Amino acid sequence: MNQPFRPKVQGAIPTSAEGESSGTQGRHRRAGEAEAGAWMAFASIVGFWLVYFVLATARALVADLPAQGDMLLRRAIVTLAAMALTGLLYALLRRFEAARTGKLLTIAFAASIPLAFAYATVNYIAFYGFPIAEHMDMSFDKPGGEELYRTDPASVISASALEWYFFIAAWAVMWVALSYSAKVRAFEREAAELRQAAQASELRALRYQVNPHFLFNTLNSLSSLVMRHRNDEAEQMILNLSTFFRASLTREATENVPLSEELRLQLLYLDIEKVRFPERLVVKVAVPASLGDALVPALILQPLVENAIKYGVSRSQRPVTVTIAADQVGDKLELWVRDDGEASPTHAEAGCGVGIANVEARLRASYGDAADCVAGRPSAGGWLVRLTMPMMRA
């Protein structure tokens, strides 16, 4: 065989079956994302402050400080108050979550200032505003662990707020990062859905591009039979044409079909063409029974068989054999359509025509780089097209 040419096959994503309307799906998705975001915020707030609670308690235990029970209760109250204040910060950030990330971070840093003072006030009241065991060192509940200094409450609260500001702002930054990550995932999901919808539309257009082309040729042939008063043959062609369209149009355009069904449709088509070329068209099928349940795009062979008839059979003065073959090579399915007609330059150009372009586009939309299309002229003459695609079974 001479060196064949390889139409380029680009990457794409396989289509999926259509479900409910996109509008309803979008509303359900947004509601689910909002609920998931709320749970994510709740979990991060609780986890964030529980880490503080556990670390502060562990530090007190290691230091063997007095009044552990009393301090544990006060620390628990402060932790719950901190969770509530952080919840307010989340509610504020949620109102601006559609803003750009830079603006959202600016709001987060600004809102953390009053919350840090509010937390420092609660912390001061819990630890310094109530009677406590004598000789008790409370410095372990202050970030940095400085010795408790005796001064006015405003100074203590201000110093504590400065230290806790970075702790609260750290949660805000973490939430903004989680929110941004969720937005990216949502965007990627929507982009994938749009790609799938576009590919489904492309497959429909390509699928229905086949049938009108075939119908045009068949009606021309039918007209010729009627004009020649070959009524019996015309009637048989009409019956075969009706059966072909009934079988080929009952499936969704984007659906794959078993190879056995695809072969049945092609044999129906070839029966129609045999009425036109009773002496010149010879059909040969070489497909193992074990591959009957292999899935292929519906009517993927139709343009190739049409080309074999148009360029091989119709232009030959001798019998021409059209062969449809299949084989499994590793995890790939190979399909072959070959005719042994005259390999004229016009015939060779068929590989670049609408038919092969249709097949190439459908393979690209269905399988991406996992599929391949090779056409060329065998050394023995004629024309051959080989399709390679992933092996999938019904």
matplotlib code that plots the C-alpha trace (Angstrom):
import matplotlib.pyplot as plt

x = [0.0, 1.2, 1.8, -1.7, -2.6, -3.9, -6.6, -5.8, -8.0, -8.1, -9.1, -12.6, -14.8, -17.3, -20.9, -23.4, -27.1, -29.3, -31.2, -33.5, -33.5, -30.3, -32.2, -33.5, -30.1, -28.5, -30.8, -30.3, -26.6, -26.4, -28.6, -26.3, -23.2, -24.6, -25.5, -22.0, -20.4, -22.3, -21.3, -17.7, -17.7, -19.3, -16.7, -13.8, -14.9, -15.5, -12.3, -10.3, -11.3, -11.3, -7.6, -7.1, -9.1, -7.2, -3.7, -4.5, -5.8, -2.8, -0.5, -2.2, -2.0, 1.7, 2.4, 0.4, -1.3, -3.8, -7.7, -7.8, -11.5, -12.4, -10.1, -11.4, -15.0, -13.9, -11.9, -14.9, -17.1, -14.5, -14.2, -17.9, -18.0, -15.2, -17.1, -20.1, -18.0, -16.3, -19.8, -20.6, -17.5, -18.5, -22.0, -20.4, -18.0, -20.8, -22.6, -19.6, -18.5, -19.2, -16.6, -13.1, -10.7, -8.6, -11.7, -12.9, -9.5, -9.6, -13.1, -11.8, -8.8, -10.9, -13.7, -11.2, -10.3, -13.6, -14.0, -10.5, -11.5, -14.8, -13.0, -10.4, -13.2, -14.9, -11.6, -10.8, -14.2, -14.0, -10.5, -10.0, -13.5, -14.5, -12.9, -10.3, -8.2, -5.4, -1.9, -3.1, -1.0, -3.3, -0.6, -1.0, -4.3, -2.7, -1.1, 2.7, 2.6, 3.8, 3.5, 0.3, 0.8, -1.4, -2.8, -6.1, -8.6, -8.4, -4.7, -5.0, -7.9, -6.0, -2.8, -4.8, -6.8, -3.6, -2.4, -5.8, -6.3, -3.8, -5.5, -8.9, -7.6, -5.9, -9.3, -10.7, -7.9, -8.4, -12.1, -11.4, -9.0, -11.6, -14.3, -12.0, -11.3, -15.0, -15.6, -12.9, -14.4, -17.8, -16.5, -14.7, -17.9, -20.0, -17.3, -17.4, -21.1, -21.0, -18.4, -20.6, -23.6, -21.6, -20.3, -23.8, -25.0, -22.0, -22.7, -26.4, -25.5, -23.0, -25.3, -28.2, -25.8, -25.5, -29.2, -30.1, -27.0, -28.0, -31.6, -30.7, -28.7, -31.3, -34.1, -32.1, -31.7, -35.4, -36.3, -34.1, -35.8, -39.2, -38.3, -37.0, -40.3, -38.4, -41.4, -40.6, -37.1, -38.4, -40.9, -38.2, -35.9, -38.8, -39.3, -35.6, -35.4, -38.3, -36.8, -33.4, -34.7, -37.0, -34.1, -31.5, -33.7, -35.1, -32.0, -30.7, -28.2, -25.5, -26.0, -23.7, -25.0, -23.8, -21.6, -24.2, -26.8, -24.5, -23.8, -27.5, -28.1, -25.2, -26.4, -29.8, -28.2, -26.1, -29.3, -30.7, -27.6, -27.7, -30.9, -28.8, -25.8, -27.1, -24.1, -21.3, -21.8, -20.4, -20.7, -18.3, -18.5, -15.7, -16.7, -16.2, -19.4, -17.6, -17.5, -21.2, -21.8, -18.9, -20.3, -19.7, -21.2, -24.4, -24.0, -20.2, -19.6, -22.3, -20.1, -17.4, -19.7, -21.3, -17.8, -17.0, -20.2, -19.7, -16.0, -15.5, -18.6, -20.4, -17.2, -16.2, -17.3, -16.5, -17.8, -16.4, -16.3, -17.1, -15.7, -16.6, -14.3, -13.6, -11.0, -9.9, -6.4, -5.5, -8.0, -9.0, -11.6, -10.6, -13.2, -12.3, -14.2, -12.5, -13.4, -11.3, -12.5, -10.3, -8.0, -8.3, -7.0, -10.6, -11.2, -8.1, -9.4, -12.5, -10.5, -10.5, -14.2, -17.2, -17.7, -14.3, -14.4, -17.8, -16.4, -13.2, -15.3, -17.6, -14.6, -13.0, -16.2, -16.8, -13.3, -10.7, -7.1, -8.2, -9.6, -7.8, -8.8, -6.5, -7.3, -5.1, -4.7, -3.7, -1.0, -3.6, -5.7, -9.0, -9.4, -9.3, -10.3, -9.5, -11.2, -9.6, -11.5, -11.6, -13.2, -16.5, -19.2, -22.9]
y = [0.0, 3.5, 5.8, 6.9, 10.3, 10.8, 13.4, 15.1, 14.2, 16.8, 16.2, 16.4, 15.2, 12.3, 13.4, 12.3, 11.7, 14.7, 15.0, 17.7, 21.2, 23.2, 26.0, 23.5, 21.9, 25.2, 26.2, 22.8, 23.1, 26.6, 25.6, 22.6, 24.8, 27.3, 24.6, 23.0, 26.5, 27.1, 23.7, 24.3, 27.7, 26.1, 23.3, 25.6, 28.0, 25.2, 23.4, 26.6, 27.6, 24.0, 23.9, 27.0, 25.4, 22.2, 23.8, 26.3, 23.5, 21.3, 24.1, 24.6, 20.9, 20.7, 23.8, 22.2, 25.5, 25.8, 26.0, 23.9, 23.3, 27.0, 28.0, 25.3, 26.6, 30.2, 29.1, 27.2, 30.3, 32.4, 29.8, 29.7, 33.5, 33.4, 31.0, 33.3, 36.3, 34.5, 33.4, 37.1, 37.6, 34.8, 36.3, 39.6, 38.0, 35.9, 39.1, 40.0, 36.6, 37.6, 40.3, 40.0, 38.1, 41.3, 43.2, 40.3, 40.1, 43.8, 43.5, 40.5, 42.3, 45.4, 43.5, 41.5, 44.7, 45.3, 41.5, 41.3, 44.0, 42.3, 39.0, 40.7, 42.3, 38.9, 37.4, 40.1, 39.9, 36.1, 35.9, 39.2, 40.5, 37.8, 36.6, 33.9, 31.7, 33.4, 33.2, 32.0, 32.8, 33.5, 34.5, 31.2, 32.3, 35.4, 34.9, 35.2, 34.1, 37.4, 38.0, 39.6, 43.2, 45.4, 48.3, 49.7, 47.4, 49.5, 48.9, 45.2, 44.9, 46.9, 44.8, 41.6, 42.7, 43.4, 39.9, 38.2, 40.3, 38.1, 35.0, 36.1, 37.4, 34.1, 32.4, 35.0, 34.5, 30.7, 31.1, 33.4, 30.7, 28.0, 30.1, 30.9, 27.2, 26.4, 29.1, 27.6, 24.1, 25.5, 27.3, 24.2, 22.2, 24.7, 24.9, 21.1, 21.1, 23.7, 21.7, 18.6, 20.5, 22.0, 18.5, 17.0, 19.7, 19.0, 15.3, 15.9, 18.2, 15.7, 12.8, 14.5, 15.7, 12.0, 11.2, 14.1, 13.3, 9.7, 10.5, 12.8, 10.1, 7.5, 9.6, 10.3, 6.5, 6.0, 8.6, 6.8, 3.5, 5.0, 6.7, 3.3, 1.6, -0.7, -0.6, -3.7, -2.6, 0.9, -0.6, -2.7, 0.3, 2.3, -0.5, -0.8, 3.0, 3.1, 0.3, 2.1, 5.4, 3.8, 2.0, 4.8, 7.6, 5.8, 6.4, 9.6, 11.3, 11.3, 7.6, 4.8, 1.6, -2.0, -2.8, -5.5, -2.8, -0.5, -3.4, -4.1, -0.5, -0.5, -3.8, -2.1, 0.7, -1.6, -3.5, -0.2, 0.4, -3.1, -2.1, 0.5, -1.7, -5.3, -6.6, -4.3, -4.3, -7.1, -6.9, -8.7, -8.5, -9.8, -9.0, -11.6, -12.4, -11.6, -8.0, -7.7, -5.9, -3.4, 0.2, 2.6, 6.0, 5.5, 5.6, 6.2, 3.9, 5.4, 8.2, 5.6, 3.1, 6.0, 7.0, 3.4, 3.3, 6.8, 6.6, 2.8, 1.1, 3.8, 4.7, 1.1, -1.0, -4.3, -5.9, -4.0, -5.6, -3.4, -4.9, -4.0, -5.5, -5.2, -6.4, -5.9, -4.8, -4.5, -2.2, -0.6, -1.4, -1.2, -0.8, -1.1, 0.0, -1.0, -1.2, -2.6, -0.2, 1.9, 4.1, 7.2, 10.6, 11.6, 8.5, 9.2, 12.7, 11.2, 10.8, 14.6, 15.1, 15.8, 12.1, 11.6, 15.0, 14.1, 10.9, 12.6, 15.3, 12.7, 10.7, 13.9, 14.9, 11.4, 10.1, 12.9, 11.7, 8.1, 7.8, 7.8, 7.9, 6.7, 6.6, 5.6, 3.5, -0.1, -1.5, -3.8, -0.8, 0.7, 2.7, 1.9, 3.8, 2.5, 3.8, 3.2, 3.9, 2.7, -0.7, -0.3, -2.9, -2.7]
z = [0.0, -0.8, 2.1, 3.3, 4.5, 8.1, 8.6, 11.9, 14.9, 17.6, 21.3, 22.6, 25.4, 24.8, 24.9, 27.6, 27.4, 27.8, 31.1, 32.4, 31.0, 31.5, 33.4, 36.0, 36.2, 36.8, 39.6, 41.3, 40.9, 42.3, 45.3, 45.9, 45.7, 48.1, 50.6, 50.2, 50.7, 53.9, 55.3, 54.2, 56.1, 59.2, 59.2, 58.7, 61.5, 64.0, 63.0, 63.2, 66.7, 68.0, 67.1, 69.2, 72.1, 72.0, 71.7, 74.6, 76.8, 76.0, 76.9, 80.2, 81.0, 80.1, 82.2, 85.1, 85.8, 88.6, 88.3, 85.2, 85.4, 85.8, 83.0, 80.7, 81.1, 80.4, 77.4, 76.1, 76.4, 74.6, 71.9, 71.3, 71.1, 68.7, 66.4, 66.5, 65.6, 62.8, 61.6, 61.3, 59.3, 57.0, 56.5, 55.5, 53.1, 51.6, 50.6, 48.5, 47.2, 43.6, 43.9, 42.6, 44.8, 45.5, 46.6, 48.7, 50.5, 51.2, 52.8, 54.8, 56.2, 57.0, 58.6, 60.8, 62.7, 64.6, 65.1, 66.6, 69.1, 69.8, 70.5, 72.6, 74.7, 75.2, 76.1, 78.6, 80.3, 80.5, 81.9, 83.7, 84.4, 86.9, 90.2, 89.7, 91.8, 93.6, 92.3, 88.9, 85.9, 82.9, 80.4, 78.5, 77.1, 75.4, 72.0, 72.5, 76.1, 77.6, 81.3, 82.4, 82.9, 85.2, 83.3, 82.2, 80.3, 77.1, 76.8, 77.5, 74.9, 72.3, 72.7, 72.6, 69.5, 67.6, 68.3, 67.5, 64.4, 62.4, 63.7, 62.6, 59.3, 58.7, 58.7, 56.4, 53.9, 54.2, 53.4, 50.4, 49.1, 49.6, 48.0, 45.0, 44.6, 44.6, 42.0, 39.8, 40.1, 39.3, 36.2, 35.0, 35.5, 33.5, 30.8, 30.5, 30.3, 27.5, 25.7, 25.9, 24.7, 21.8, 20.9, 21.1, 18.6, 16.4, 16.4, 15.5, 12.6, 11.3, 11.7, 9.9, 7.2, 6.1, 5.5, 3.2, 1.1, 0.8, 0.2, -2.7, -4.4, -3.9, -5.2, -8.3, -8.8, -8.1, -10.7, -13.2, -12.6, -13.0, -16.2, -17.5, -16.4, -14.1, -11.7, -9.7, -9.0, -8.1, -5.7, -4.0, -3.7, -2.1, 0.4, 1.2, 1.5, 4.0, 6.1, 6.1, 7.3, 9.8, 11.3, 11.1, 12.5, 15.5, 17.6, 19.1, 16.8, 19.5, 20.5, 19.7, 18.2, 18.2, 15.2, 14.2, 13.9, 11.9, 9.5, 9.1, 8.1, 5.6, 4.0, 3.6, 1.9, -0.3, -1.2, -2.5, -4.6, -6.0, -7.8, -9.6, -10.1, -10.2, -12.3, -10.9, -7.2, -5.1, -1.3, 1.1, 4.9, 7.1, 10.6, 13.4, 15.3, 18.5, 17.6, 17.0, 20.3, 19.8, 20.0, 17.1, 16.2, 14.3, 10.5, 10.9, 7.9, 5.7, 4.0, 3.4, 1.8, -0.3, -1.5, -2.5, -4.6, -6.1, -7.0, -7.2, -8.5, -10.6, -12.5, -13.3, -16.2, -14.4, -11.1, -8.1, -4.6, -1.6, 1.5, 5.1, 7.7, 11.4, 13.8, 17.4, 17.9, 21.6, 23.2, 19.8, 17.3, 13.6, 10.8, 7.2, 4.1, 0.8, -2.9, -5.7, -8.3, -10.6, -8.5, -10.7, -9.5, -9.0, -6.9, -4.8, -4.1, -2.5, 0.7, 1.1, 0.3, 2.4, 3.4, 5.0, 6.6, 8.1, 9.5, 10.8, 12.6, 14.2, 15.5, 16.8, 18.6, 20.0, 21.0, 20.5, 20.2, 21.0, 17.4, 14.0, 10.4, 7.6, 3.9, 1.0, -2.1, -1.7, -4.0, -5.5, -6.5, -5.4, -2.2, 1.5, 4.6, 8.1, 11.2, 14.7, 17.9, 21.5, 22.0, 23.9, 24.2, 24.6]

ax = plt.figure().add_subplot(projection="3d")
ax.plot(x, y, z, "-o")
ax.set_aspect("equal")
plt.show()
